[in-house]
Amino acid sequence: MTLIGKQITISVLSFFLLAALLIVGYVESRNRATGHKEKIIVSKDNRNCVECHSEAGNARSAVAQWKESRHAVKGVGCLECHGAEESDIDQFEHYKHMIATIVSPKDCSKCHQKEYDQFQRSHHAQAGKILGSLDNVLAEVVEGNNLGNAAAVSGCWQCHGSKVEFVKDSNGSIMKDKNGIPVIDPKTWPNTGIGRINPDGSLGSCAACHNRHYFSVAQAREPDDCGKCHLGPDHPQYEIYRESKHGINFIAHKDEMNLKAKPWVVGEDYVAAPTCATCHMSATPNQEITHDVGERISWTLRPPISEKIDAKDIKAGIETIPWAKRRSNMQDVCHQCHSKQYVSDFYSQYDNLVTLYNEKFGTPATKLFKKLRSTGLITADINFDDKIEWTYFFLWHHEGRRARMGASMMGPDYTQWHGMYEVANNFYSEFVPEVKELIENGKHNGKQEAASQVEELLVSILESDNHKWFIGKMDPGEKQARKENLENFKKRYSQ
């Protein structure tokens, strides 16, 4: 074949390929516009499952939901997800098929390997680590008892995840019910916590975001989807989002969000507003979708003192994505709607708030708290038996988080009145007076040296520029400026 002939052949093939793609795109677009439903595919092996479970009282809704899913039109049915190997700890025989009760991310990885790998390295997958945290001490010990840890089971674990375990007999063997189904410990199941620890060693639950059996991407893109866990006094991201201009725009223009689109690229498939998924996971013209929610986060806002997100990994010698790269990833999302100047200035405001919290309250309070413990003025081996432990916990775990998270997501009320105001109120009216009381108690109970060490630290903190106003040592020039501002304020509102 001549060179010209080859070129003509390639051109013809390219034409037909382009035409095929356009036809597929047109059909999919027409189907969406007309509400046409694609035909579902039920394999021979799955037919009995679908027929039996379509009967009333037999998980009927699961089949109905599945029939509306992308899985159904792709021929991914019951056995593709629930089918088990004989070696699986949760397997049982069901009408000549090996079935697993728990569908784990590892099971999903048979088709979604990339998403699985991203998720397993993510902060979401590590959420089950709460099982050893102060939060869990509160739920299990302070709030709960040794009869089942009901507060943790029905509260903390439903978001963070449980470690799925099985009931065993006196010989250590897994017990089975009359149908031969392994009996899962009811303390640990049902559970769709994002950091669930599964029997096969995988972490998480895909159904935490992609509710079974629809597994809808549109639903996973809804802010309400994240709101199951990301709300409340210590992590109110959902409420902050609703307060922000982003959330206001989403509510006002939800019908323009094209939530079912694939791949759902911001600035192309939708322009009205970002959702949680937009910023933390979804595609931009320059980035693919990711299931590692930490790839675009540069600060950690969870602990008593914020650090750059890669700080702990660097200290531990673990290779990780540098914080600057993560910030660049997030800024790429921002740039789809905002100018570079706007984004740069926002990050300056955000960084300044985090630094203010760290330097003025988080770091001093943490130093004082650790000094009280190390000197023996409060017990170090029992959590929450001293009043100041509750005060300190509230300062960073509730109030400090709200302030930092509010600034990160443009929620002014959470930054100020639910955040920094509460932090300051706690620090000056509760935490510092309680430190002083413990110092006096130490002086009168034979712990003079310990009391002196804590007192020296407290004095140095209160005499610093951040706190000297509290002990009447504000700079005279600043004091006079404040006085003049107050007089002008009164004059303006008295007219």
VORO-40687 format. One record per atom (N, C-alpha, C, O): x, y, z. Coordinates in steps of 0.02 Angstrom, whole numbers, plus 50000, padded with zeros to 5 digits. Last residue first. Layout:
! residues N
XYZ...
//
This chain:
! residues 495
486905297153352486605302253309485945299953279485635303653241487475286753414487075291153456486715296453415486275299953440488295280153328487665276953343487225281153390486655279253404489415288453323489065286753261488375283953275487905285353238489835289153455489595295253422489185293453360488675296653347490295276053474489735278553514489415284653480488805285253478491375276153383490835271353376490205273753413489655273553385492205285853438491925286853371491335282253358490845284153326492535279353558492175285653560491845287153492491285289553490493245268253508492635267253547492215273653548491605273353541494345274353449493885270553408493215269453443492685269653411494955279753564494685284153513494185280553467493675283453448495325267853628494875272553662494545277253610493945278453613496235262353539495625258653555495095263353586494505262853571497235271953548496895270853484496235267253495495725268853463497655270053680497355276453661496965275753595496425278653588498185257153670497635258453717497275264853698496655265153700499235258953584498675254653563498065256053606497495256153582500035267053665499805269453600499205265453576498725268353550500295258653778499915264953785499635267553719499075270153717500035241153768500445246753746500025253153748499465253253723499365233353916499305235053845499735241153828499795245753869499345227554041499985230154015499955231553940500455230953905498345220654110498375227954113499005231054086499195236554107498275207454084498545209354149498675216854153499075219154195497795207253957497395203954008497645205654078497255205454126498745212553875498155216653887497765213953947497445217753984499655202253858499795207253909499215211953923499185214953976499545192453760499105192153818499195197753869498835197953919500445194153655499775191653640499285192353698498685192853688501645197853713501265202853677500545200653664500095204753662501725190253879501905190753808501445195753773500925197553800501265188254004501645194353993501885195153921502215200053904500685175753999500245181554007500615188153996500295193153980501845167653986501335167753933500915174153938500805177453888502515169754106502855171354042502365171753984502455175853939501555165054196501745172154197502075174054130501935179354103501555151254165500955155354156501125162754153500855166354110502855147454201502645146854131502035151254119501995154554067502805150054339503305153454298503105153254224503165158254189501805140954377501695148054384502175152154341501985157054310502435128654354501835130454315501715137954318501535140954268503465129754449503625128654378503025130654334503115133954283502765131154570503205136554547503365135954472503385140954436502145118754582501735124754575502145130554547501905134354506503275110554601502855109554542502435115854528502375117954471503695115754724504135115954666503735115254601503845118954552502595113354811502815120254797503235120654733503155125354694501695103854858501965103254790502205110154766502055112354711500985104054978501655101154978501955100254908502425096354900499805110854963499785103554972500465100254962500515094554941499865124054933499605122354999499585114855013499385112755067500335124154802500725127654854500515125654924500925125454970499295117554736499945114454742500375117554796500715113954833498285127054743498195120554777498865117054787498985114154839498855136854662498745138254733498655131754773498905131054829498835129854539499475132354567499405133554642499835131554682497475127954522497905122054531498585124054559498885120354598497095141354502496835137654559497265131454574497395129954632497755144254382497935147854443497695144154505498055143854555497045135554297497765134654306497985138054371498365135254410495795141554306495875134754332496615133154341496795129554388496035154054244495845153754315495925146754345496115146154403496355148854111496855152354151496655152454225497085150954267495065142754074495705139054075496215142454121496495139154165494045153254092494015146554122494705143454129494915141654184494285165454036493805165154090493765158354124493495157754179495285163753936495355168953987494895168054047495075169654103494875152253861495565153053884495605157953943495915156453994493495154253832493725148353869494405149653900494505148453960493575166053757493165165753817493385160053861493465160853922494375161553650494615166853695494235166753761494535167353814493515151853593494195150153614494455155153666494705153253718492395159553561492335154253610493015152053636493085150553695492985168053463492695170853524492645165653578492815166853636493375158653366493895162253404493615165553467493955165953518491915151353346492615149453346493055153453393493115151853452490685156453337490725149453358491445147153366491575141553390491125169353299490715168453359490695161253384490675159953444492215166753188492195171553243491785169153303492085167053353492035155453106492705157853121492705162253183493145161653226490665154853097491015149353131491735151253147492015148953197490445166453027490145165853093490485160253132490585160853193491155164452903491355169652950491075168753020491415170253069491755152552813491175153052857491315158052912491585156052964492735148052720492395154452712491735154752750491225157052724493455137052754492905136052707492465142252701491895141852680494435140352844494645136352786494095136052733494245134952674493755146652947494195150652903494365146852840494435149952787493115135453002492725141052976493135145252928492895147152875494195128053048493795125452992493365130952961493275131052900494615136453152495065134953097494675132353036494825134352979493465136853235493775142953210494195141553148494145145053098493245123153263492735127153228493035133453197492875135153140494405119753334494275116753268493775121053229493865122253169494225127453450494795128653406494705125653337494895128753287493035121553505493075128753487493645130153437493535133753388493375107153510492745110053486492855117153459492785118453400494715104953540494345099753504493685102453476493465100153423495235115853613495515114153547495055109553507495015110253446494305118053720494655123653689494915121753619494835125653572493885105553765493405109853730493775115253691493585116853635495085101553828494815097753772494325101953731494355101953670495175111053932495685110953880495425107253818495535109553762494045107054007494115113953982494605114253924494465117353872494335093854041493745095354001493805102253969493635103253911495475096154118495525091954059494935092954012495005092953951495035103454225495405107054173495505102754110495615105454056494465093754309494045098454273494415101754215494125102754161495035077054298495155083854322494755088754279494725087954218494735065854230494575065754301494705072554334494505073654391495085064754095494455068054112494255067254185493665067854202496115050354106495845055854066495175058254093494755054154113497465046154202496735045554198496475051654160496595057354180498805049054209498625042354184497865041254180497645035954159499085061054267499295060154197499035053654167499035052854106498235072554371498435065754355498575064954281498245067854239499025088354406498435084454387498675077454369499265076554353500265090854455499715094754483499035092154461498525093454493501355084154403500925080554449500375084754481500045082454528502135089154304502315090954372501875087654424502005088154484501505084554190502185082254203502415083854274502835080354302500265091254197500305083954201501005081654221501075077354264500605104654185500195102454242500245094954251500265092454307501265104054061501655105554122501265103554184501565100954231500205101753974500725096653981501145097754044501355092954077499515113953993499195107654008499715102154018499665098254066500445123353947500225123454016499915116854036500045114354091500555119453811501145119553855500945119353929501235115653968499225121453770499515114653768500135114253813500225109353848499095135253782498665130753822498955123753825498925120453877500095139753689500145141153761499715136553804499945134153856499555133753564500215132053591500275133653665500505129353703498215139453554498355132353550499015130353583499025125853624498345154153570497955149853614498175142453613498295139553666499275160953489498975164353546498635159553595498655160753656499735151753392500205155553433499895158653495500215158953548498565145553335499135141753360499535145753411499665143353466497755156753298497515151653346498105147953377498135147153438498665162953206498415166453265498175161553318498375161953376498775152853109499365154953147499165158553211499455157453264497465152753061497745146653091498355148353134498425145753189497405165853012496945163653064497215157553100497205157153161498385165752912498445170352969497995168353027498195168953085497875156552820498495155052856498565159452918498785157052971496745164052777496665157552808497285155752850497225153852908497335175252715496865176052771496795169552811496805169652873498065168552615498415172752664497975173852726498215173352782497065162752542497515158352579497925162252630498095159652683496495174452487496105170152531496565165852574496465165252634497545178852407497355182852465496925178852513496975179752574497555168552309498155169952350497975173752413498225172152468496285170152254496465163952288497065164952334497075162552390496385183052198495855181452246496055175352287495995175352349497435181352108497495186152163496995184552218497155184652278496895172252017497485170252057497575174952117497755172652171495085172052024495725174351998496295172152044496175170252101493965157752021494245163852050494915165652020495275161351994493595145851961493075150951971493365157651992493035162851983494715138451947494205137451896493645142651902493265143651854495495140752057495625144851998495115143751942495095147751895495135130752148494905137552159494955141852095494525145952081495855119952093495125119752095494855126952101494395128852064497145124552114496925123252046496165122952041495875125251993497185124452251497145130952218496955130152144496645134652116497345110752273496725114052292496645120752257496095122552235498645108952220498075105052194497415108452210496975108952167499375117352302499335118952231498745115252199498405117952155499275110152420498975116752415498885118852342498375121652324500005098952384499295098152401498945104952396498375105352371501245104852367500925101652309500185100852323499775101952278501495108652499501455113852447501125111152384500755114752350501595096552566501025100852580500935106152525500375107952507502055082252466502225088352503501625092952510501195093252466501525066052494501435071752449501585078152488501275079252539502835055652567502155058252561502125063952511502645066352488503735043452654503675047252592502945049452582502495045352588504155044952823503695041952774503645046452712503545052452718504825049152936505205046652879504795043252826505045039052788504135055253035504175047953039504575044952981504665038852978504185068452994504515066553057504615058953062505115056653089503385067252880504085069152873504475067152935505035064452931502145064152937502465059352893503215060852885503625056252884501895076153007501975069853044502325064553001502755060853026501815085852900502305086352953502435079652989503005077752999500905087352798501415082252789501905081752847502375077752844500085097952834499795091252830500315085752823500175079952840500705108552960500645107152889500485099652883500735095652922499695108753110500335107853075500195107553000499625106352979498885115853252498885114053181499605113553155500045117453173498625108753407499035113753371499065111553298499255105853284497675098853436497715104953477498105110653444497935116453452497095093053269497425092553335497425099053374497215104253349496385096753143496105092353194496435092953263496065093253313496865102653032496485106953078496205103053136495805105753175498265102952937497855098452976497525102653031497865105753071498395111052777498435111352850498045105452880497545103252851498135106652644498815108652663498915109452739499485108652762497335095452537497305098752602498015100452625498445096052625497265087452428497185094652416497145098552481496945104352481497385074352464497835076652411497785084152399498205086952364496515068752554497055072852580497505075952527497955079752544495625060152495495385066852511495935071452539495815077452546495765050252368496195051952425496045059152443496295063752412495135048252254494785045852313495225046452375495075043652428495045060052120495435056252169494995054052227494525057652246494955063951947494615062352009495095058652055495505054752033496345073751882495865068351879495495067851946495705070851996496625090751835496695085151882496155079951872495585081551855496315100751745497025098951754497145093051800497705090551805494975103251746495295102451680496025100051686496305097551637494575092251885494635098951856494925097951785495095092351767493555080351974494025082351921494005089751907493495093051915493415078852157493195078352087493695081452038494185084752057493895080552291493955074252256493865074652180494215071152143493765092952354494195087952384494315081752342494785078052355492925101452279493555103952306494035098352326494635098952316491835093152241492185097452193492885099052218493375098152182491355087652361491705083452313492105087552263492665085552244490705098752415491275095752451491695091652403492305091952403490415109152269490185105152326490805102552362491375103952342490335125452192490695119252210490325115652266489975118752306489195131852066489465131552135489885125352144489805120552106488985133351925488585136951974488905137352043488885142652075489555126251825489905132451844489565135951903489815140851928489895110351746489485114651790489905120651811490515120351815490715105151651490065101951660489605105951706488995105051705491715115651665491505112951600490805109851605490355111651568491915119651793492055124451741491855122151672491825126151625492325103251843492135109951863492355114951809492915114451783491725088851766492305093351773492075100351789491665103151753491095075651753490895080951799491495085451816491725085651873491355065951652491675065251718491525070751768491795070651823489655064151680490295060551684490765063451632490595063451573488275070351777488735070551720489365066451733489575065451790487395071751878487465065051850487985064651794488115059251768487315085351911487645080751958487755073751930488185070051956487095098451861487245092851816487585087051853488085084351830486765110451921487395107251941487575101151899488145098751902485595117151913486085118551859486735114751870487215115751832484865114752024484625111851962485075113151902484965110551848485505122652120485615115352119485395112252053485715107452030485605136052150485685133952080485785126352074486115124052027485445138252286485065142452239485075139652168484615140852130486325129052341485615128452356485205132352304484675129952282487545134252291487335127452274486575126652284486235124052241487615146952348487555146252275487305139252255486895138552210487765143352482487185147352462487075146652387486505145952364489005136852478488405133152495487775136752474487295133652451489845147752442489825141652403489175137852414488835135852367489675156652545489405158452479489375152352433488935151952390489265147152696489715150452648489355152352583488815149852569488365139552767488415146652782488795150552729488675156452717488605126852718487945129852707487945137352720487565141052689489925125152767489795125352695489125128752680489085132952635489635124452904490055129852878489945130752803489875136352779488905112652910488575118952928488975124952902488685129952881489935103752869489305104352831488955110952846488735114452800490935105252966491065107152897490425108052857490375112652816491075104753110490455107153077490555109153004490285114252983491635096453222491845096153151491255098253108490965094153072491115098653347491845098053341492085097353270492695097553258489705099753341490105104853377490855104453366491195109453374489145095553170489145095153243489655099853275490005103453239489805086153030489395091353060489425090653135489705085853162490185074852942490545081252948490075086852970489955091652934489295064052932489845063852979490165070752992490375072153048488275067752845488145062652896488675062952950488515062053009488765076652750488485079352811488315074252864488215076052922489075070752634489635071652681489375073752750489705072752801487815071652578488135065152584488705065352635488795060652674487535085052565487195081252618487515074452629487485071852684488235088552449488505090352514488185086552571488515084952621488315076052322487885080452363488235082252428488515077752460489025066252262489255073152251488845078152291489025084052293488355054652286488995055552320489275062652311489705064752350487275056352198487155056552270487805057752309487815061452359487955054552079487605060852092487485061752166487575067152194488385041552084488895046752088488565053552103488865057652137487585028652175487515034352131488075039452140488225041452196487255015852222487955017752208487995023552161488375023552113486065008952254486085013652197486805014852174486945014752114485955001952364486244998352309486205002452244486304999952189487285010152454487025004352418486265004752415485955007552460487985026052433487495021852468487245016152425487035017052368489445030452434489045028052378488515023252406488595017152402489945032752564489805038452519489335036452462488885040152444489925020552625489895026552668489715032652626489375037152650490155010652534489455012652545489395018552592488845021252599491475007952548491285012052491490575014652499490405020052474492305008352695491675005852666491495010552609491365016452620493895003752769493375008052744492755004352720492694998252724495244993152723494984998452766494415002152731494435003352671495594975452724495504981852691495174986752739494864984852788495574963552793496154967952802496084974652768496484979152781494444956052789494954954452739495564959052742496014958552700493634961652888493964955252901494504953452850494964949652867493974979652900493614973852874493994967252887494604967352896493654993352985494194988552978493874981852961493554978753003493055009152925492915002352950493494997652937493804997852883493055022552899493695019252915493605012352943494025009852980491745025952876492225027352823492905024052835493275022852788490495014052924490975019352941491525019852890491755014852862489395006052917489675008552854490155014352867490205018952827488804992053000489234997853005489484999752935489754995552899487784981053102487964984353039488384990653050488334994053101489304977353191488924976853128488184977453143487954974553192489864977353314490284979653258489924979453191490214981253140489004972253404489324978553421489684981553361489784987653358488654959853353488214965553340488484972253363488224977453344489804949953271489684953253335489254959453323489454963953286489074938653157489494944553168489304947753234488714948153251489084922053125488764927053167489244932753181489754931753214488964914552965489384916753020489054922453059488784927053029487624903752927487914910352915488334912452975488094912153031486894892252937487604891652922487954898252909488514898352883485634893552982485714893352909486454892852887486604893152828485764894953117485454888853092485514888053016485444882552990487404903253127486704902453144486414896153111486794892253081489024899853198488584900753140487864899753162487714895953208490544906053273489874903153278489474904553215489554909653183492214902453249491674906953234491014903353236490924898153205493124895753390492864895153321492284899953311491904901353357493534895253519493824900453477493604900053405493874903653363492884886953602493494884253570493834889353524494354887853494491754893553638492264892553689492914889753661493434890253693491434903453488491254898953542491834897953590492354901253583491264920753438491614914353439491384910053498491174912653549490694932753324490564929353387490884922453385490804918753336491854943553239491354938153240491284935153310491764935153349492054960953192492264954853225491684949853228491104951753220492644975453121492144970153114492414963653143492924961153121492914989553201493304983753180492814977853180492594975553232491985003353131492134998553183492634993453156492764993053096491985020853091492065013853073492225009553133492555011753180491625034053102492335032453098492455025253076492975023653047490205033153103490555037553056491275035353046491515034852989489925023453195489515023653135489805028353082489655027653023490725025253307490915020153258490515020553194490755018053142490075035753383490735036653351490865031753294491075033753239488645028753402488875035553388489515035553348489495035553286488445015653431487925019153393488115026253374487775029353334489675012753498489415008453444488925012153400488975011953339489805022553597490295022053544490025018253484490135020253427488665019653674488765026353647489255026353589489155029653538488835006053713488295007953668488395014853636488215015753578489734996753773489975003053742489465005853692489645007653636489424985153843489334985253771489534991653736489504991953675489664985753977489134981253954489014981553879488554978353854490504994454041490804988354014490284983353988490444977453979489975010853983490155006054035490414999754002490534999653942490075028553937489845021653933490025017353993490205019954046490645040953956489935040653941489655033553950489075032653967491955036653993491625042054028490865041754018490485042154066492175025053905492305025053978491885030354013491495028754059491725026953772491745020353802491785020453878491465016453912491755040853744491165036853728491155030253766490625028153789493045044853792492425048153815491825043653804491425042653850493845036453718493855035953791493225039153820492925036453866493585041453591493325034853609493345033553684492935029853711494225053753601493515053453584493215046753605492665046453633495535050053621495175052953676494425052853664494025052053710495755034153528495815041353540495445043653603495085039753634495675021753474496145022653529496205029953551496665031653587494755022653373494645017553424495125018253483494985015653537495155031053275494815034153332494715029153389494605031153446495555023953168496055024953222495765028453282496085028853335494635024353069494535019353122495035019953178494955016953231495145032952974494675035653023494545030853081494355032953135495935029652868496245029252934495775031452990495975031853048495205032652756495325025552772495605024552842495515019252872495295046752756494665043352768494765036152790494445033852838496595049052716496415050352786495755047052803495665044852860497155035752600496855042152619496735042852694496775037952731497555024052548498085028352574497815034952602498195039152626496365018552503496725015152556497285019352586497475018452644495995026952394495635027152458496035024052515496035026852570496905023152295496885030052319496555030452388496805033752433496555009652278497235011452298497255018552327497575019752378495215010952235495385007252296496075009452322496145010852381495335017552114494975020852169495145017552236495215020952287496015007552043496325014152053496005017752112496345020652154495104996752043495754996152076496065002952091496345003952145493724992352024493914999252039494594999452075494635002052130493494978952011493334983251954493614990251962493724993751913494044974152126494064969752067493904973752004494154972151950493774982852227494384984052189494454979452129494864980752085492694978252298492574983252246493174984252200493104986252142493384970152388492934967052339492804971952281492804969952223494024980152460494444975352423494024971752371494264970352316492964986552524493314989952469493754985252428493844986352368491754972852547492274977452569492584981252510492464979452453490304966852595490634968852533491124974352551490924979852569489874954052701490194960652698490524961652630490954957752610489374941252676488934946452705489214953352692488854957952673489614931652530489914935452585489414940652610489094944052571489294915152468489084922152477489454925252536489594921852585489354902952349489704905452408489584912952412489734916752365487884894052298488374899352286488714901152352488394901052405486874885352327487434882852288487944888252268488374887052227486084893352417485824890752353486394889352303486394891652246487434897952496486754900352488486514898452419486704901452369488694896152617488384893452556487654895452554487284894652603489724909952667489254904552682488934902252617488904906052569491094919952732490724916452678490244911252706490344908552760491944927252810491234928552818490804924852766490214926452757493244923652776493014922252844492254923052852491964919952895493624915352626493374921452659493064919852726492664915152731493914903552563494374905652616494144911952652494424913752704493014902352463492934897852520493374899952578493224898352635492494918652410492934912952405492844908652468492614911052520490884925352357491454924552403491884918552384491674914052348489834938252293490154931752285490784931252327491164936052333489374951152297489294947152357489604940152352489614936452401489694956052167489894959752227489884955352290490344955652330489264946652077489894950152063490154953752124490754954452133488034942952126488594938452137489264941752122489774939952151487194953952085487264951952155487914947952167488294949452213488024962051945487464960151986487654957852055488184959452081488354971151811488674969651876488114968351926487754972951947487864975351691487864968251704488234966251767488404960351776487704988451670488354985851651488404978251663488904975151648486504991351723486554991751650487224989251624487314988051564486824989451860486314985351827486384985451751486324980251719487764999451891487954992451894487474988051854487684983551817487025010851890487465009651832487695002351832487814999551779485345007551956486055009151960486425008051894486165004751849484075003151968484155010151948484895012151943485055017851926484184990452017483934991151949484004998351923483994999451862484564993052150485064990452102484834991452030485244993251987483324996552204483855001552199484374999452147484615003452107482664984252195482384990052161482914995552152482944998752100483484976552278483434974952207483174980852167483424982452114483254982952400483934982352374483934980852300484324983752262481894981552425482144988152405482844987852376483034991852333481804968152469481524970252405481804976852380481944977652320482204959752570482674964652544482454967252476482864968352431480934953352583481544949552571482064954052538482344952452485479684959052588479974956752650480624953052642480864949852689479164953452428479054957852486479364954752548479324948752560480404948752308479804947252346479764951752408480274953552437481604950452255481094955252233480434954152270479974958152264482404940052288482444946052330481994951752305482014957252332482064931052185481924929452255481904935752298481454936652339482524937752069481834935552075481644934452148481114936652170483894939852096483444945552083482714943652093482334947352123484364926652110484444931552165483934937152157483584938952205484074921151985483734918452044483774923352103483294924152140484954928751904484234929151894483854926651956483364929751977486324927251913486014932251957485244932251954484924935251996486614917751817486774916251887486414921051934486224919051989486214924451700485874918351720485994916851793485524914851829486184942551727486484936251705486084930251729485674930851774485354955851673485334951051728485604944451702485294941151661485484972351633485734965751614485744961251675486094962651724484314984951584484734981651633484924974651609484564971651569484324997651462484104990951481484584987851531485194988151522484135014651513484505009451479484285002651505484095001951563482775025351500483165020951543483495015551501483185012351459482525042351458482555035351435483005031251481483555033451498482425055651480482275051251537482265043951517482035039751556482805064051382482135061251376481945056851435481375054551440484115067551421483615072751409482895070051409482435073351433484765055351429484715059551489484145064551480483765065851527484665051151296484365047051349484265051151413483755050451447485395061051232484675060451219484335056551274483775058251295486675058151282486375064651295485615064451286485245067251326486845045251231486845046151303486525052851321486145053251369486785048351094486295043751123486255044751199485705045051227487895056851080487225059351065486695054951098486215057551126488945048251115488815054251155488125056951144487785059151191488805039051012488735036851081488575042751126488135042351169489075047850903488425044350908488295042050979487735042951005490375051550930489855056650929489165053550936488725056250970491015039250917491025042750982490475047950986490145048751037490785036750782490525032250833490485035550901489995034950937491495047350723490775046950713490455042450766489915044050792492795043850760492495050150784491735049950779491385052050825492885031950688492965031850761492655038050791492295037750841492745036550557492235031950584492285031650661491765031150694493905044750548493235047550538492695043150570492255045650605494905035450567494825040850616494135043950611493825045550661494735027950450494645024850516494525030050570494095029150613495055037850355494385034750355494235031650423493695032550450496385040350389495895045750393495185043050396494765045450434496965027950364496975030650432496445036050440496105036350491496755027650224496465022550267496415024950339495905024150372497525038550182496795038650170496445033650216495915035150243498785034150221498515040250252497755040650243497395042650288498925023150137498925022150210498605028150244498215027450291498945029650013498415024950028498355023750103497795023350129500125036750023499495040550016498915036050035498435038250067501035026150027500985030650085500335034550083500005035450135500285011149958500675017249954500575021450017500105020350055500434994050000500005000050000500455006250000500945006650037
//
